[in-house]
Structures are given as C-alpha cells and as structure tokens.
C-alpha cells in the first residue's frame, strides 16, 4: 500500500466546495527576519480552524452506506475530532470522539457543538487511542484515524498541491509532524509536482518520535507540550515509510521556540495559531542559515488555542522582550516616597501594572523600604534608560524580572 499523486487529486475532487482552498500568501516581514522568502498557508482559516477536516472528509466520503449508518469513531487531541464531528454532522453520520482527559477545553467544547458524542479517556493521546480502538471494535464503528490512514493522508496532501499551484516559487516546505499524516500527504504531492522541492518535518523536542526514527535516536517523550496537536509518541505504521522515502530531514524545536513563533505570527501577521501551527516558523527562525535565500512554505495548520494559554504566551513574550519588567527600588520609608517613584516612572514613559511595597520582608534597615513595580516599557533599550534615569535621581534601582 502506498500513497500517490492520483490519490491526492481524487481527494481534491471530493473536497471541492466542502473545505476552503485557503490562501497562501507571502510575508515580507517574516522573510526579512528569516533571510528568505516566506509563504504562509492559512489552514487556520478553515471552518474548524484546522487542516484536519481535509483528511477526515476524504475518509468519510469513501464510506459505504452500511458504514455510514453504523457511524464513525475518531481518537483525537482536538482538531481531528472537530473535523470528523463537523463533516459527520453535515452528512448525517453518527460520530463518537475519544479525547484525552486533558484535551484543551476549546477543542472539547467545539467537538460537542458539532453534535458528536465525546468520551474523555486517558491522560495522553496514546491512552485515548487504546480506549478508542477497543470502543470502535465493540460498537462496530468505522475508525477515522487522525493520521495512520492513506485516505486521511491523501486529504491532507491536497494542501501541498494547493500551495505549489498558488506559489510555484516554493522550493522548501516546513511541515509540522505528529503521527505523520500531514507530511506524508504534502510530501507526496509536492515531490510529484516538483521533485526538486525539499520537504522537512518539524517536531517538538518533547515528542520526537519521527525525529528519533529518522536519526536513529531514542529520546524519550514527555507528558505534555504546548504543541498538543503533534504530541504523539509513536509515528504511524503507514506514514513512517512514506516519510523515510519522501522527507529530506526532521528538525526539533523547543517550547520557547514555539511560544516565540506564536507571538510573532500574532504581532506580525495578526493571525492566531496554536502550538502545532507555529512549529514551522519556529524551525525557520532557529535554523536561519540553513534556509537563507530559499523560498519557504509554512503551513499554519491550526488556530485552536486556549485563550488563557494565548494570554500567558503574550505576557511571557512581553517579559522576554523587555516590554514588561519587574523593577526593585530602594527608597526612604517616609510618606510620599511611593508617589514620587510612581510619578518619576510616569515621566519616563513606563506604565505601572503592579506595585508591591515591602517593609517586613526586606533586609534593609528599618528606615528604608523596598518597592517592587511591574511596568510596561518600549523594550530593552527603554528599560536601560529608565534605570539610568532613576539612578541619576538618587534611587537604587535594579531589574529583577
């Protein structure tokens, strides 16, 4: 069994009019930062905010009438679940979705909204998968696998076909990899259309299963990652041989790399992506020299991120860039001292977010007090200016976070 460009062309016909042909647009700013030409495929614009509905619909469209009547089952951390649930509902097919207990609430809620029966089982995707396979067998349901199914991979491959039609200059594709369905399909399409295109996979350091297989390593997987959509401990039995044959290399990125990429896409492109949707950009920025002068296509494969997680990433990003800093100031413990510090910070253009005035929990002498303030600034250079100005006014001030 293998996957061919003919399979992907047939899938494209089945999907026509039922999923979006999402835009693939150049990003001048990201290109300047990375030293290459960058094209973004906005799969986060799909109705379920993820590419997963392509593969799900292609598989469902191939079911017999008997299989449709019995219903389908999918095991998913979230995006595949929504894709299966949405298209099953649209076609009048009963759907059961098994998800890990700690799947993001936004993905669980959206899946239920599409009318599926949701079963929360296990702490990881692999635990949920074991339960889901047993449930499908017991109930006679057709399993719609999130990646280890050639019909699913063919549906995902339509992305690569679209990208090269939309932007023929692309010579390199950076693709997120969990179990391998997306990259198997995309690599098959891209290499058939233009054999010179280099397809490179990207995984998080916390779940390096396919990277291990490609590099002969045995790094352990963690329990969780911000890129939950690709948090898979074992590659697909069908997809791994295709990856070995058609993918040039695998790269790893850290959690910090992913957070930075999410924030950059939000600030620069004004688009929201989840962790898995940002790993391509994370790898591009981490390995700038490798891709210098190339024409690189990135797939923003999903946009289903918890608002609280996104808010935390924004806050952490502001801290890392110096736009949100904690300052510690030593002052005389007299009335008006805090007001003077606040006034001075305001004059220096630093906006106060939080104040803590310490007396008891301080090693200073009793006539002194310690003020800790969290302030918004314009960046690192501005922080240096603020500290220098405070020192010039007689304050002992330092950055503590």
N, C-alpha and C positions, 0 to 999 in steps of 0.2 A: 504494500500500500504506500502511495506517495501522494504528494500534492503538486498539481500542475497549474500553469497559467490558464489553461482551459477551464479548470475548476473555478478559478477566481473570476474569469469572465462570465461564467454561468451564474455565479453568486451575485455578481454586479447586476445582472438582468433581474434576478429575483428581488434584489433590494431596491431597484429603481422605483422612486416615488414613495418609498416607505421609510427610508432613512435619508438624512441630509447628505448631500455632497458638500462637505464643509470646506470653507476657504483655506487656501494655503498661501500665506502672504509673507513677503519679505519683512524683516525687522532691521531697519537701518541702525538703530541704537545698539541692539544686541550684537549686530555684525561688527560695529566699530569696537565694542568692548572685547569681542572674541577674536578679532583679526581675520574674519572670514565672512562670507555671505551666509546669512541665516534665513531660513524659511520655516514658518510655523504653520503646522496643520492643526486647525482648531476643532479637534474632536470633542472638546468640552462644550461645543455648541449643539451637540446632538440633543434630542428631546430629554433623554435620561442623563445628559451631561457626561456621556462616556462612549467610547468606541465599541463597547461590549455588545451593544444591541445589533451590530452588524453580524457577528458570528452567531448570536442567539437566533436572530430571524432566519438566517440561512439554514440553520439546523432544523428549526421548527417548520419551515416551508417544505422540507423534504419528508416530513412525517406522513404516514398513511392515515386514512380516515379512522381506522381502529385505534392507532396510537394517539391520535388527537382526542378521541373520545375518552380514552383512559386518563390522559393528562400527562404532564411533564414534571420533572423534578430537577432542580439545579442546586448545586452547592456553591456558595459564593460569599466573599467578604463584603460584597455590596453592589458593585457596578454590574457584574454579570447577572446578579439577582434582579436588578431593576430592568435590565434589557429583556430577560426572559419573561418577567412578570408583565411588562408593558405589552410586548408583542403577543403573548399568550392571551391576555385580556382582549386585545384588539381583534384577535382571531377566534375568540370564544372557546379557548382551550383552558381547562383547569390547570393551575400551577401551584406546586409546593416548593418552597425555597428553604433550604437549610443553611443557616448562617452561624458563625462563631458567636458565642455569648457577648463578646466584647466588640462586635462589629460597630462601626460608627452609627450613632442613633439616626443621623440624617439619612443614611442608606437603608436602615431598617424601616424607618417611617415611610420613605418613598416607595419601598417594595410593597408594603402593606397597602399603600394608597392605590397601587395598580391592581389590587384585588387578589393578590397571592396569599396563600396560607404560609406564614413564616414560622419556622421551627428554629429556635436558638439552642445550639448544642455544641459543647466543647469550647476550650479556651483558644484554640488555633484553627486555622483553615483545615489543617490535616485531620484534626479531631472531628470537625464538622463533616469532612468528606467521608470518613469511615462510617459515621452515622447515616449520612445521606445515601450511600451506596446500599446499605442494608435496608433502608426505608423504601428505596426505589424497587428493590427486588421483592420485598414483602407486598407492596401495593400494586405491582405490575405497571409502574410508571416509566416513561422513557426518560433516561438521563440526558440532560443537556449539559455536557461537561464544559467548564469555563475555558479550557484550553486544549485538552488531550483528545481532540476530535477533529478529523480532517475537514469536515463540513464547517465547523466553527472557525478553524484556521483559514479556510477559503474566504469566509465572510470578512474576517479581519484583513485579509490580503487585499481587499478592494481599496483600502487606504493607500497602500503603496502604488497601486495602479492610478488612482486619482492624483496623487502627489506628482508623479512623473509626467502626467498629462498637463497638470496645472503649471508646473515649474520644471521644464525639461533640463535646466542647467544643473539641477541637483546631482551631485556626484557622490555624496555620502549621506547615509541615514543613521541617526542615533535613535535606538528604539528601546523602550522600557521592556524588561523581561521578568516575568514571574514564572509561570509554567511553560511559556514559550509559544502560545498560540498566536499572539500578535506578530512577533518577529518571524515566525515560520511563514505566515502568510505574506507579510510585507517583503521579506527577502525573496520569496518565490516570485512574486510579481515584479519586483524591481530588477532582479537578475535576468528574468525572461525578457523584459522590455529593454534593458540596457546592461549587458554583462559587466560593464566597467564600473557600475555603481558598487560602492563598498558599504556593506550593512554591518553595523556594530551594535551589539547589545549592551544594555546598562542595567546593573542590579545594585541594590543597596548592600553595603558591607554586612548588614545584619542578616541578610538572606541570600547567600552567594551560591546557590545550588548549581545553576547553569555555569557560572564562572568557574566553580570547582571542576565541573565535568570537562570544560574546555581547557583548563590549565593543569589538570591532574593534581589538584589540591584537595584538602579535606577540612576546610574551615567550617566551624560549627555555626549553625543558625541560632539566632536569638529568639526571644519570645514575641517581640513586637518591633514595629518600625513606623515612622511617620508615613512611609510609602506602603500603607497597608494593602493596597491593591496588588502589589507584587511581593507580598510576604509569603512566599511559597517555599517549602522545604525540599520538595522533590520535583524535578522537571518532568514533563510529560514523556511517556514511553514512545509516543508517536512523534512528538515535536523535537525531542533531543537529536535524533538522527538528522532531521532536516536542518537544525541549527548547525550541527557539525559540518554539514555539507555546504551550506549556503551563507553562513555568517562568518565574517572575517575575524572578529575578535569580540571579547567581552571586557567591559570596564566596570569598576566598582566606585561608588560614591558614598560619602558619609552622611550622617543625619544633618550635620551642619551645612554640607554642600547643598542638600535638598532644600533645607529651610531658606538658604540664601536665594536659590533659584525661584522658589515660590514667591518670595518677596519681590524679586526683580521683575518677574512676569506681572505681578500686581501693579508695581510702580511704573514700569516702562510700557508695558503693553495694555495695562488696565484690564487684565483678564485674570480670573480666578482659576487656579489649578490645584488639584490635590497632590500629595507627595509623589505618587507614581507618574503624574503628568509633568513633573518638573525634573525628573532624573536625567532626561536627555540634555537639557540646558546645564544641569549641574555637571555632567561629564564634559560637556564642551568647554565650560569655564575652567574646569580642573585640569584639562589637557589642551590648553590653548595652542601650544606649539605643534601638537600633532595635527591639528585641523587648520593651521594657518593657511590662508589662501584658498581653502576649499569652498564648495557650495553645499552647505549642510542643511538637511531637512530634519526638523524635530517634530515629533507628534505629541501634542498636548492632549494626552489620551483620556484625561478625566478631570472633572471640576467639582466632584462631590467631597468637599472638605467641611468638617465641623466648624461652625462659626467661632466657637470658643478656641479651637486649635489655631485657626487663622489669626484670631486676635492675639494669641500668645506669640505666634511667629512674628507678627508685626512688632509687638513690644520688644521681643528679643533682638530682632533686627535693628530696631532703633538704638538699643543698648550697644550692640556691636559696632554700629556706625558712629557712635558718639552723639547721636541726636537725643538720647535720653540718658542722663548720667546722674549718679549719686555723689554729692559733694559733702564733705565734713568740714565744718568751720568752727574754730575755737574762738569764743567771744567772752567778754566780761559778763558776769551774771548780774546784770542790772536791768531795770525796766527800760524798754525801748530797744534793747540790743537785737532782738529778733526782727523788729520792724525795720531797723537800719539795714540788716542783711538783706531782707526782702526787697527793700527799696533799691539797694545797690544792684542786686541781681536783675531787677526790672530795668534799671537804667542801662545795664549791659546787654539787654535783649534776651535774657534767659527767663523762660516762663516756668514758674514753680508748679509742680504736680503734687508734691507731698512734702510734709515737714515733720521732723521729729526733734524735740527739744530735750536733751538729756542732762540730768544732774546726777542722779543716784548711780546710774550705770556708766560711770566715767572715772578715769584715773586722774583727771585734772584736779587741781586744788579747789577748795570749796568756793572761792570767789570767781571761778571760771565755769563756763557751761559749754556744752558741745551741741551744735546744731547740725543735723543731717537733713539735706534737702535733695529731692529728686527734681531735676529741672530739664525742660526741653531746650535744646540748643540747635544751632545750624550745622553741627558736625564737630569733628575733632579739632579743627583749627579754632573754631569758636570757643571750645572748652578751654584750650590753652590761653586764649585771650581773656576769658573770664577769670581764670585762676591768677593770671599775671596782674590783672586789674585789682583783684581783691588783695593780693599780697602788697601791691603798691599803696592800698588804703589802710594797711596795718593789720589785716586779717591773716591768720594762719589757716590756709585752706588747702584741701587735697581731694583728689578724686578717689573714691573708694568702690566704685562700681559703675 
